[in-house]
Amino acid sequence: MKKVKYNKVTLKDIKYLKTLVEDGECLVGDEILEDFGKDELGTVSGKPEIMLYVKKTSEVSSIMKYANQHLIPVVVRGSGTGLVGACVPIYGGIIINTAKMNKILELDEANLTLTVEPGVLLMEIYDYVEPKGYFYAPDPGEKSATIGGNISTNAGGMRAVKYGVTRDWVRAIEVVLPNGDVEWFGRKVVKDSTGYPLKQLMIGSEGTLGIITKAILKLDPKPVESISLLVPFKTVQEGLDAVPEIIKAKVNPTAIEFFERNTILFAEEFLGKKFPDTKSDSYILLTFEGKNKAELASNYQLAADVCLDKLNAIDVFIVDTEERKEAVWKARGAFLEAIKASTTRMDECDVVVPRSEIANYIKFTYELAKKYAIRIPSFGHAGDGNLHIYICKDEYSDEIFEKKLQDIFKEMYDKAKEVGGLVSGEHGIGYAKKPYMENLLGETQIKLMQGIKDVFDPNHILNPGKIVD
């Protein structure tokens, strides 16, 4: 890491910083709850010296100018739902909390855009646009995440196989740079070949290059009809082998999710509700959307025929009643929390591999579970190759678990590299995954990233220690 001697926050700093935000929007030292020193991962922690709730871009700008001049590290935070330690203040300093920058500013129906502040929650965007007949496609699992966090990590989700990820739905962003300057990257335009794509560089940078203070999101007309198919398979191998065949059938699904029987059982216990079917070893969940019932029916019927006639599916359940939709989608949404509740501690591998390698990679995790005598449940966005694989501590001691964890992670990420995959599909790098990214990408790419960091943030005060040094 670039050697920067960061300054501690002094009483003089506190007195000045308090003047930059509204009364009552500044917390200091022990006034800051412990939860603000970590994210959902929980294993990376730090202790902020001061936390400032901001409500305007000008406040963010003033804080950054002061912090840059006085070499005080700054971390921006939304809902804190990340899983790689990206919003953790590992060097102390200032947390800029954007949770109260939570206004929906404009729905532009002529340009099909929605302008929002970074603290607006993902579920609030859905609730606002869908009754008006519009559609924001990115669908990460954590609906209480802020849109600023989604953009900062380039969040993906279940609908990525058809609609792409967050970066594909951002027209423009207002950003406060580390020196306090305010810039707009992008505009309300569909095409843009104007110089280097700085907007795209900022998206996914995890708050290391700038702080997002507004975003203009792309919207589409809302699909009129949707339906899901729950497809059970006798074995895990058959379920995973079905994924590329479904894609080749050109049925244009919105989502293709894979999960195992054990994961469903965890969700049943966690929710206290029954899943429609738990007799099979593996399941594919397909979702389809269309402009009308005829278009929808032609796609899902073809998919059902392919699954039953060619792929050895045991059955195809149509998820069309409200009761069945609630049972299936509540369970799918609870997978992460259910696995978490089933163990004393866990860590996650958010690997992404070519779709053709999904079956072999999951099989490889079964071999690791046997080799290390540890539980490794998984589920994933099979349609885009993004797998969520969890290593569960259960009754192991902290010391034994840490050793197993490091060994398993190394093998998993080495395997991802071997099959042409990458370290993260949607959760980012943050602090926890840095060494694995460095190993996979190599010296040249890491130096390029470090150079980008130096240009945007020469004093390395913004989210230091994350992604690259």
Solvent accessible surface area in square Angstrom, and as a share of the most:
residue,aa,sasa,rsa
1,M,69,0.31
2,K,90,0.38
3,K,190,0.81
4,V,31,0.18
5,K,173,0.73
6,Y,37,0.14
7,N,71,0.36
8,K,145,0.62
9,V,19,0.11
10,T,71,0.41
11,L,153,0.76
12,K,160,0.68
13,D,10,0.05
14,I,24,0.12
15,K,154,0.65
16,Y,97,0.37
17,L,0,0.00
18,K,102,0.43
19,T,98,0.57
20,L,32,0.16
21,V,13,0.07
22,E,81,0.36
23,D,146,0.76
24,G,73,0.70
25,E,16,0.07
26,C,18,0.11
27,L,51,0.25
28,V,39,0.22
29,G,24,0.23
30,D,134,0.69
31,E,108,0.49
32,I,12,0.06
33,L,125,0.62
34,E,143,0.64
35,D,91,0.47
36,F,41,0.17
37,G,4,0.04
38,K,61,0.26
39,D,10,0.05
40,E,74,0.33
41,L,19,0.09
42,G,38,0.37
43,T,60,0.35
44,V,16,0.09
45,S,78,0.50
46,G,23,0.22
47,K,132,0.56
48,P,6,0.04
49,E,39,0.17
50,I,0,0.00
51,M,0,0.00
52,L,0,0.00
53,Y,33,0.13
54,V,0,0.00
55,K,56,0.24
56,K,110,0.47
57,T,18,0.11
58,S,68,0.44
59,E,12,0.06
60,V,0,0.00
61,S,11,0.07
62,S,41,0.27
63,I,0,0.00
64,M,0,0.00
65,K,95,0.40
66,Y,22,0.08
67,A,0,0.00
68,N,30,0.15
69,Q,136,0.60
70,H,70,0.31
71,L,57,0.28
72,I,1,0.00
73,P,2,0.01
74,V,0,0.00
75,V,3,0.02
76,V,27,0.16
77,R,17,0.06
78,G,19,0.19
79,S,46,0.30
80,G,9,0.09
81,T,36,0.21
82,G,31,0.30
83,L,26,0.13
84,V,3,0.02
85,G,0,0.00
86,A,13,0.10
87,C,19,0.11
88,V,0,0.00
89,P,0,0.00
90,I,48,0.24
91,Y,92,0.35
92,G,8,0.08
93,G,0,0.00
94,I,0,0.00
95,I,0,0.00
96,I,0,0.00
97,N,2,0.01
98,T,6,0.04
99,A,39,0.30
100,K,81,0.34
101,M,2,0.01
102,N,79,0.40
103,K,114,0.48
104,I,51,0.26
105,L,76,0.38
106,E,76,0.34
107,L,38,0.19
108,D,21,0.11
109,E,107,0.48
110,A,100,0.78
111,N,75,0.38
112,L,53,0.27
113,T,1,0.01
114,L,0,0.00
115,T,13,0.07
116,V,0,0.00
117,E,14,0.06
118,P,4,0.02
119,G,2,0.02
120,V,1,0.00
121,L,39,0.19
122,L,0,0.00
123,M,83,0.37
124,E,71,0.32
125,I,0,0.00
126,Y,25,0.09
127,D,103,0.54
128,Y,71,0.27
129,V,0,0.00
130,E,51,0.23
131,P,111,0.70
132,K,100,0.42
133,G,35,0.33
134,Y,31,0.12
135,F,7,0.03
136,Y,0,0.00
137,A,0,0.00
138,P,2,0.01
139,D,16,0.08
140,P,13,0.08
141,G,55,0.53
142,E,78,0.35
143,K,59,0.25
144,S,40,0.26
145,A,9,0.07
146,T,5,0.03
147,I,0,0.00
148,G,8,0.08
149,G,31,0.30
150,N,7,0.03
151,I,0,0.00
152,S,19,0.12
153,T,35,0.20
154,N,28,0.14
155,A,9,0.07
156,G,3,0.03
157,G,1,0.01
158,M,18,0.08
159,R,38,0.14
160,A,16,0.12
161,V,38,0.22
162,K,67,0.28
163,Y,43,0.16
164,G,21,0.21
165,V,36,0.21
166,T,0,0.00
167,R,68,0.25
168,D,75,0.39
169,W,5,0.02
170,V,6,0.03
171,R,44,0.16
172,A,0,0.00
173,I,0,0.00
174,E,14,0.06
175,V,0,0.00
176,V,0,0.00
177,L,31,0.15
178,P,2,0.01
179,N,70,0.36
180,G,1,0.01
181,D,67,0.35
182,V,64,0.37
183,E,80,0.36
184,W,87,0.30
185,F,21,0.09
186,G,15,0.14
187,R,146,0.53
188,K,66,0.28
189,V,71,0.41
190,V,122,0.70
191,K,178,0.75
192,D,91,0.47
193,S,116,0.75
194,T,121,0.70
195,G,67,0.65
196,Y,190,0.72
197,P,91,0.57
198,L,72,0.36
199,K,36,0.15
200,Q,62,0.27
201,L,65,0.33
202,M,1,0.01
203,I,3,0.01
204,G,25,0.24
205,S,10,0.06
206,E,10,0.05
207,G,4,0.04
208,T,7,0.04
209,L,10,0.05
210,G,3,0.03
211,I,1,0.00
212,I,11,0.06
213,T,0,0.00
214,K,51,0.22
215,A,1,0.00
216,I,15,0.08
217,L,0,0.00
218,K,48,0.20
219,L,2,0.01
220,D,42,0.22
221,P,90,0.57
222,K,88,0.37
223,P,30,0.19
224,V,107,0.61
225,E,40,0.18
226,S,61,0.40
227,I,19,0.10
228,S,6,0.04
229,L,0,0.00
230,L,0,0.00
231,V,0,0.00
232,P,2,0.01
233,F,0,0.00
234,K,143,0.61
235,T,52,0.30
236,V,27,0.16
237,Q,78,0.35
238,E,51,0.23
239,G,0,0.00
240,L,3,0.02
241,D,65,0.34
242,A,0,0.00
243,V,0,0.00
244,P,42,0.26
245,E,68,0.31
246,I,1,0.01
247,I,45,0.23
248,K,132,0.56
249,A,27,0.21
250,K,177,0.75
251,V,1,0.00
252,N,84,0.43
253,P,11,0.07
254,T,0,0.00
255,A,3,0.02
256,I,1,0.01
257,E,1,0.00
258,F,1,0.00
259,F,1,0.00
260,E,22,0.10
261,R,92,0.34
262,N,91,0.47
263,T,0,0.00
264,I,0,0.00
265,L,60,0.30
266,F,42,0.17
267,A,0,0.00
268,E,23,0.10
269,E,148,0.67
270,F,95,0.39
271,L,58,0.29
272,G,67,0.64
273,K,99,0.42
274,K,166,0.70
275,F,13,0.05
276,P,49,0.31
277,D,10,0.05
278,T,31,0.18
279,K,172,0.73
280,S,8,0.05
281,D,69,0.36
282,S,0,0.00
283,Y,0,0.00
284,I,0,0.00
285,L,0,0.00
286,L,0,0.00
287,T,17,0.10
288,F,1,0.01
289,E,19,0.09
290,G,5,0.05
291,K,157,0.67
292,N,72,0.37
293,K,143,0.60
294,A,77,0.59
295,E,68,0.31
296,L,10,0.05
297,A,41,0.32
298,S,72,0.46
299,N,29,0.15
300,Y,39,0.15
301,Q,92,0.41
302,L,82,0.41
303,A,1,0.00
304,A,9,0.07
305,D,59,0.30
306,V,15,0.09
307,C,0,0.00
308,L,81,0.40
309,D,114,0.59
310,K,153,0.65
311,L,23,0.12
312,N,101,0.52
313,A,12,0.09
314,I,98,0.50
315,D,58,0.30
316,V,23,0.13
317,F,44,0.18
318,I,65,0.33
319,V,0,0.00
320,D,74,0.38
321,T,76,0.44
322,E,132,0.59
323,E,143,0.64
324,R,82,0.30
325,K,65,0.28
326,E,85,0.38
327,A,24,0.19
328,V,0,0.00
329,W,74,0.26
330,K,95,0.40
331,A,5,0.04
332,R,16,0.06
333,G,53,0.51
334,A,8,0.06
335,F,0,0.00
336,L,48,0.24
337,E,71,0.32
338,A,2,0.02
339,I,0,0.00
340,K,79,0.33
341,A,69,0.53
342,S,44,0.29
343,T,20,0.12
344,T,91,0.53
345,R,64,0.23
346,M,22,0.10
347,D,11,0.06
348,E,8,0.04
349,C,0,0.00
350,D,5,0.03
351,V,0,0.00
352,V,30,0.17
353,V,5,0.03
354,P,53,0.33
355,R,99,0.36
356,S,85,0.55
357,E,45,0.20
358,I,1,0.01
359,A,12,0.09
360,N,85,0.44
361,Y,1,0.00
362,I,0,0.00
363,K,107,0.45
364,F,29,0.12
365,T,1,0.00
366,Y,70,0.27
367,E,93,0.42
368,L,3,0.02
369,A,24,0.18
370,K,169,0.72
371,K,133,0.57
372,Y,32,0.12
373,A,70,0.54
374,I,14,0.07
375,R,74,0.27
376,I,12,0.06
377,P,13,0.08
378,S,0,0.00
379,F,8,0.03
380,G,0,0.00
381,H,9,0.04
382,A,0,0.00
383,G,1,0.01
384,D,41,0.21
385,G,0,0.00
386,N,6,0.03
387,L,0,0.00
388,H,8,0.03
389,I,0,0.00
390,Y,2,0.01
391,I,0,0.00
392,C,0,0.00
393,K,24,0.10
394,D,40,0.21
395,E,161,0.72
396,Y,62,0.23
397,S,51,0.33
398,D,81,0.42
399,E,131,0.59
400,I,86,0.44
401,F,0,0.00
402,E,64,0.29
403,K,128,0.54
404,K,33,0.14
405,L,3,0.02
406,Q,88,0.39
407,D,44,0.23
408,I,0,0.00
409,F,7,0.03
410,K,122,0.52
411,E,46,0.21
412,M,0,0.00
413,Y,6,0.02
414,D,50,0.26
415,K,43,0.18
416,A,0,0.00
417,K,101,0.43
418,E,127,0.57
419,V,30,0.17
420,G,57,0.55
421,G,7,0.07
422,L,90,0.45
423,V,6,0.03
424,S,27,0.18
425,G,32,0.31
426,E,19,0.09
427,H,39,0.17
428,G,11,0.11
429,I,17,0.09
430,G,0,0.00
431,Y,99,0.38
432,A,27,0.21
433,K,7,0.03
434,K,20,0.09
435,P,76,0.48
436,Y,31,0.12
437,M,11,0.05
438,E,61,0.28
439,N,83,0.43
440,L,25,0.12
441,L,40,0.20
442,G,28,0.27
443,E,121,0.54
444,T,100,0.58
445,Q,87,0.38
446,I,15,0.08
447,K,123,0.52
448,L,115,0.57
449,M,60,0.27
450,Q,57,0.25
451,G,32,0.31
452,I,59,0.30
453,K,8,0.03
454,D,63,0.33
455,V,121,0.69
456,F,33,0.14
457,D,0,0.00
458,P,73,0.46
459,N,49,0.25
460,H,3,0.01
461,I,0,0.00
462,L,0,0.00
463,N,3,0.02
464,P,5,0.03
465,G,5,0.05
466,K,3,0.01
467,I,21,0.11
468,V,11,0.06
469,D,40,0.21
